[in-house]
Structures are given as C-alpha cells and as structure tokens.
Amino acid sequence: MIEVGKMGYRNEVISSIEAKKKRGQKITMLTAYDYPTGRMVDRAGIDAVLVGDSLGMVVLGYETTRKVTMDDMLHHARAVRKGVERALLVGDMPYMSCEPDEDAAVRNARRFIREAGCDAVKVEGGTGVVSRIEAIIADGIPVMGHVGLTPQSVDEGNGFKVKGRGKEDAEKIIKDAAAVQGAGCFSVVLECVPAVLAGKITAELTIPTIGIGAGPSCDGQVLVIHDLLGMFDKFVPKFVKRYADLNAEAVRAIEAFKQEVESGEFPSADSSF
C-alpha cells in the first residue's frame, strides 16, 4: 500500500505519465466515485483516476455539475482513495471552488490533498484561471488543466456542444491550452474539441493531453466510468464507447430477485442457516 499524498510518490507517477508522451505511449484515465469502482479501475492498470464533478450527474442525479460542493467531492474522493493504491488520484475542483481569489483556490486544493488523500487536482478553464493554477502549484500541489468544453460553464454558454469549430473559438482553445501549460500544469484535458484541433494542440504542447470527445491524436483518453460500463442510461454522448451494459444486466438481476421472492423460490434451503 502506497503512502498517499506524499510528494515523492506524486512526482514519480506524474513523471511516468509525462514520460509516456515522450515515448508515444497512450495514457489512460477513468473516473471513479466510490471504493469499489476505485478499486476496479486501479486493479485494471489505469494510469490516473479522476474523482470528477461529473458525480453530480451520474451519482447524485443533478442536471449539471454546478450543484456539486466541496463536501460532496471530498466525501467521494475519500472513498475512492481507499480503493486506489497505484494510480494517480486526481480530485476535480468543483464549481466556484477557485473563487473569489487565489487564497480560496489554494485552501480548497489543500483539502483534496489533506482530507481526501488525492495526489493532484484538476482545474477547469484557461487564461482566466492561470493565477489560481499558479497559486495552487506554488503551494506544492500538482494541477491538471481542462480546456475546450468546460461543464462548469455550460449554463453561461451554449450547452454541451463541441467547442473550437470556428476559427476564433479554436484560437481561444489553443491559447487556453498554452496558458495552463505555462502556468505549470502537468497535463491538460481537452474536452469536446474537433480531432484536428486536438491533434494540433497535442503536437504543440510539451505536457500530455488527455482527450474526451477530442479524437485519437491526444496523448491519452478519459471516460466517465458509468458511461464506459453502461451504468448511466439518461443520455449517451457521441464520443462514448460502451464496453458493457451493466444497467440492463442489473435490472435483469433485480427483476429475477423480485420474481423469486414473490414465488417463494428465494431464499432456498441452501441460502438459509
């Protein structure tokens, strides 16, 4: 069992992720929101585990991620930490956790490390959050950036849509990605941007890019675990590939339990003391 939250360990794992870009090896990242999924993802050999604020939608039933609080994030991050022994554990800074100033950003980032045992944090945004990113990193906490579609801002924009199709929008994303690299981020998530644009950004940056709906040219890929396993059936983004349909299988199993209880088949003698 590794000692969580130790600077040496964080540096070692982050260095291994950075080295993958240099070697041309793909980086893998998945979300997890509790102990069992954290354990499964870690045992499967995934490089990084993100406790994403997407838990608001796939676990807590919110319509957007903007209702997720720091207490929500820390509660789930602590549970995931218990299941993750090897992978880099990244806590997602939720909506308004970097406001109103750098002191607030650092204070909340520290909580992910000290209270939940995370190894790094993820911050959404580009040029507008550079000072927050720099302050967090200056405090000794590694930061993963996130540009393109930023879900915490969807209510202020045009919703969950691809970003960067127009020249002006594409230039903004390029500028944002360069800004978070310049601020010291060790990697950056590119969400819902055209594959050609993502490839251009990946070629220009020295830090790894991790795509979600950003095509195959990124240095790595991330998906929400509930989407990958088919556990969330409210909607399925175009970029998602379902590797299982656990929602349907779970409903089938529950229906079988209901039928057997009602018929008296369960519990049987073998299931009784």
C-alpha positions as CSV (number, residue, x, y, z in Angstrom):
1,M,0.0,0.0,0.0
2,I,1.5,3.3,-1.0
3,E,1.6,6.3,1.4
4,V,-1.0,8.7,-0.1
5,G,-0.4,12.3,-0.5
6,K,3.4,12.1,-0.4
7,M,5.2,14.5,-2.7
8,G,7.7,11.8,-3.8
9,Y,5.0,9.4,-4.9
10,R,3.1,12.1,-6.8
11,N,6.3,13.2,-8.6
12,E,7.1,9.7,-9.5
13,V,3.7,8.9,-11.0
14,I,3.4,12.2,-12.7
15,S,6.9,11.8,-14.2
16,S,5.8,8.3,-15.6
17,I,2.7,9.9,-17.2
18,E,4.8,12.7,-18.7
19,A,7.3,10.1,-20.0
20,K,4.6,8.2,-21.8
21,K,4.0,11.3,-24.1
22,K,7.7,11.4,-24.9
23,R,7.7,7.7,-25.8
24,G,4.5,7.9,-27.8
25,Q,2.6,5.6,-25.4
26,K,-1.0,6.4,-24.7
27,I,-2.2,7.5,-21.2
28,T,-5.4,6.0,-19.7
29,M,-7.7,7.8,-17.2
30,L,-11.1,6.9,-15.9
31,T,-13.4,8.5,-13.3
32,A,-14.4,6.7,-10.1
33,Y,-16.7,7.9,-7.3
34,D,-16.6,5.2,-4.6
35,Y,-14.4,2.5,-3.1
36,P,-15.4,-0.5,-5.3
37,T,-15.1,1.4,-8.6
38,G,-11.8,3.0,-7.5
39,R,-10.5,-0.5,-6.7
40,M,-11.7,-1.9,-10.0
41,V,-10.1,0.9,-12.1
42,D,-6.8,0.7,-10.1
43,R,-6.6,-3.1,-10.5
44,A,-7.2,-2.8,-14.2
45,G,-3.9,-0.8,-14.5
46,I,-5.4,2.6,-15.4
47,D,-2.7,5.4,-15.1
48,A,-4.9,8.0,-13.5
49,V,-8.2,8.0,-11.6
50,L,-10.3,11.2,-11.6
51,V,-12.8,11.8,-8.9
52,G,-14.8,14.0,-11.3
53,D,-17.5,16.5,-10.5
54,S,-19.5,14.5,-13.1
55,L,-20.6,12.6,-10.0
56,G,-23.2,15.3,-9.6
57,M,-25.0,13.9,-12.7
58,V,-24.2,10.2,-12.7
59,V,-24.3,9.6,-8.9
60,L,-26.3,12.4,-7.3
61,G,-28.8,13.0,-10.0
62,Y,-28.2,16.7,-10.7
63,E,-28.9,18.2,-14.1
64,T,-25.5,19.8,-14.2
65,T,-22.2,19.7,-12.3
66,R,-22.6,23.2,-10.9
67,K,-24.5,22.0,-7.8
68,V,-21.6,19.8,-6.7
69,T,-20.0,21.1,-3.5
70,M,-16.6,20.7,-2.0
71,D,-18.1,18.5,0.7
72,D,-19.6,16.2,-2.0
73,M,-16.2,15.9,-3.7
74,L,-14.3,15.2,-0.6
75,H,-16.8,12.6,0.6
76,H,-16.4,10.6,-2.7
77,A,-12.7,11.2,-3.0
78,R,-12.0,9.7,0.4
79,A,-13.9,6.6,-0.6
80,V,-12.1,6.3,-3.9
81,R,-8.7,6.8,-2.2
82,K,-9.4,3.6,-0.1
83,G,-9.6,1.6,-3.3
84,V,-6.8,3.2,-5.3
85,E,-3.3,2.0,-4.3
86,R,-1.3,2.5,-7.5
87,A,-2.8,5.0,-9.9
88,L,-2.5,8.8,-9.7
89,L,-5.6,10.1,-7.9
90,V,-6.9,13.5,-9.1
91,G,-9.6,15.5,-7.4
92,D,-11.8,17.7,-9.5
93,M,-12.1,21.2,-8.2
94,P,-15.9,21.9,-8.3
95,Y,-17.8,24.9,-9.4
96,M,-16.8,28.1,-7.6
97,S,-14.1,26.3,-5.5
98,C,-11.4,28.6,-7.0
99,E,-13.4,31.8,-6.2
100,P,-13.2,34.5,-5.2
101,D,-9.4,34.6,-5.2
102,E,-6.2,32.6,-5.2
103,D,-6.4,32.0,-1.4
104,A,-9.7,30.2,-1.8
105,A,-8.3,28.1,-4.6
106,V,-5.3,27.0,-2.6
107,R,-7.4,26.4,0.5
108,N,-9.8,24.1,-1.4
109,A,-7.0,22.3,-3.3
110,R,-5.3,21.6,0.1
111,R,-8.5,19.9,1.3
112,F,-8.3,17.4,-1.5
113,I,-4.7,16.5,-0.5
114,R,-5.1,16.6,3.3
115,E,-8.6,15.4,3.8
116,A,-9.1,13.0,0.9
117,G,-5.6,11.9,0.1
118,C,-5.6,13.0,-3.5
119,D,-2.3,13.3,-5.4
120,A,-3.4,16.2,-7.6
121,V,-6.3,18.4,-8.5
122,K,-8.0,19.3,-11.8
123,V,-9.0,22.9,-12.6
124,E,-11.4,23.9,-15.4
125,G,-10.6,26.9,-17.5
126,G,-7.8,28.6,-19.5
127,T,-6.4,32.1,-19.3
128,G,-9.0,33.2,-16.7
129,V,-7.7,30.7,-14.1
130,V,-4.0,31.0,-14.6
131,S,-3.4,32.9,-11.4
132,R,-5.3,30.2,-9.4
133,I,-3.4,27.4,-11.0
134,E,-0.1,29.1,-10.3
135,A,-1.0,29.7,-6.7
136,I,-2.0,26.0,-6.2
137,I,1.2,24.8,-7.8
138,A,3.3,27.2,-5.8
139,D,1.7,25.5,-2.7
140,G,3.2,22.2,-3.8
141,I,0.0,20.7,-5.3
142,P,0.2,19.3,-8.9
143,V,-2.6,20.6,-11.2
144,M,-4.2,19.0,-14.3
145,G,-5.8,21.6,-16.6
146,H,-9.1,21.3,-18.5
147,V,-10.0,23.3,-21.6
148,G,-12.4,23.2,-24.5
149,L,-15.9,22.3,-23.2
150,T,-15.9,23.1,-19.5
151,P,-19.1,21.7,-18.0
152,Q,-19.0,24.1,-15.0
153,S,-19.6,26.9,-17.5
154,V,-22.3,25.3,-19.7
155,D,-25.2,27.4,-18.2
156,E,-23.3,30.5,-19.3
157,G,-22.7,29.3,-22.9
158,N,-24.4,27.2,-25.4
159,G,-24.7,23.9,-23.5
160,F,-22.9,20.6,-24.1
161,K,-21.6,21.3,-27.6
162,V,-18.4,20.8,-29.4
163,K,-16.0,23.8,-28.9
164,G,-13.4,25.1,-31.4
165,R,-15.1,24.6,-34.7
166,G,-14.9,28.3,-35.6
167,K,-11.5,30.0,-36.2
168,E,-11.9,32.4,-33.3
169,D,-13.1,29.7,-30.9
170,A,-10.3,27.4,-32.0
171,E,-7.7,30.1,-31.4
172,K,-9.1,30.6,-27.9
173,I,-8.7,27.0,-27.0
174,I,-5.2,26.9,-28.3
175,K,-4.4,30.0,-26.2
176,D,-6.1,28.4,-23.2
177,A,-4.1,25.2,-23.5
178,A,-0.8,27.1,-23.8
179,A,-1.8,29.2,-20.8
180,V,-2.4,26.3,-18.5
181,Q,0.9,24.7,-19.7
182,G,2.7,28.0,-19.0
183,A,1.1,28.1,-15.5
184,G,2.7,24.8,-14.7
185,C,0.0,22.1,-15.3
186,F,1.5,18.6,-15.7
187,S,-1.2,17.7,-18.2
188,V,-4.4,19.0,-19.7
189,V,-7.8,17.5,-20.5
190,L,-9.2,18.5,-24.0
191,E,-13.0,18.0,-23.9
192,C,-15.3,18.0,-27.0
193,V,-13.0,19.7,-29.5
194,P,-12.5,18.7,-33.1
195,A,-10.0,16.0,-33.7
196,V,-7.8,18.1,-36.0
197,L,-7.6,20.9,-33.4
198,A,-6.8,18.4,-30.6
199,G,-4.0,17.0,-32.7
200,K,-2.6,20.4,-33.3
201,I,-2.7,21.3,-29.6
202,T,-1.1,17.9,-28.7
203,A,1.7,18.5,-31.2
204,E,2.4,22.0,-29.9
205,L,2.3,21.2,-26.1
206,T,5.1,19.6,-24.2
207,I,2.7,18.3,-21.5
208,P,0.3,15.4,-22.2
209,T,-3.2,16.0,-23.5
210,I,-6.0,13.7,-22.3
211,G,-9.0,13.7,-24.6
212,I,-12.6,13.2,-24.0
213,G,-14.5,13.6,-27.3
214,A,-11.3,15.0,-28.8
215,G,-10.3,12.3,-31.3
216,P,-7.4,9.8,-31.4
217,S,-4.4,12.2,-31.6
218,C,-4.4,13.1,-27.9
219,D,-1.7,11.6,-25.7
220,G,-4.4,9.8,-23.6
221,Q,-8.1,9.3,-23.2
222,V,-10.5,9.6,-20.3
223,L,-14.2,8.4,-19.9
224,V,-16.7,8.6,-17.2
225,I,-16.8,5.0,-15.7
226,H,-20.6,5.0,-15.7
227,D,-20.6,5.7,-19.5
228,L,-18.0,3.0,-20.2
229,L,-19.8,0.4,-18.2
230,G,-23.3,1.4,-19.4
231,M,-24.5,2.2,-15.9
232,F,-25.9,5.7,-16.8
233,D,-28.8,5.5,-19.3
234,K,-30.2,9.0,-19.2
235,F,-28.1,10.1,-22.2
236,V,-25.0,8.8,-24.0
237,P,-22.6,11.3,-25.5
238,K,-21.5,10.6,-29.1
239,F,-17.9,10.2,-28.0
240,V,-18.7,7.4,-25.6
241,K,-18.0,3.7,-26.3
242,R,-19.9,1.4,-24.1
243,Y,-17.8,-1.6,-23.2
244,A,-20.6,-3.2,-21.2
245,D,-24.3,-2.7,-20.5
246,L,-24.4,-3.1,-16.7
247,N,-27.6,-1.1,-16.3
248,A,-29.6,-3.6,-18.3
249,E,-27.9,-6.5,-16.6
250,A,-28.6,-5.1,-13.2
251,V,-32.3,-4.5,-13.9
252,R,-32.5,-8.1,-15.2
253,A,-30.9,-9.4,-11.9
254,I,-33.2,-7.3,-9.8
255,E,-36.3,-8.5,-11.7
256,A,-35.1,-12.1,-11.2
257,F,-34.8,-11.5,-7.4
258,K,-38.2,-9.9,-7.3
259,Q,-39.8,-12.9,-9.1
260,E,-38.0,-15.5,-6.9
261,V,-39.0,-13.8,-3.7
262,E,-42.7,-13.5,-4.8
263,S,-42.7,-17.1,-5.9
264,G,-41.0,-18.4,-2.7
265,E,-38.0,-19.7,-4.6
266,F,-35.7,-17.5,-2.7
267,P,-34.4,-18.0,-0.1
268,S,-33.9,-21.7,-0.6
269,A,-32.6,-24.2,1.9
270,D,-29.1,-23.6,0.6
271,S,-29.5,-19.8,1.3
272,S,-30.7,-20.4,4.9
273,F,-28.9,-21.2,8.1
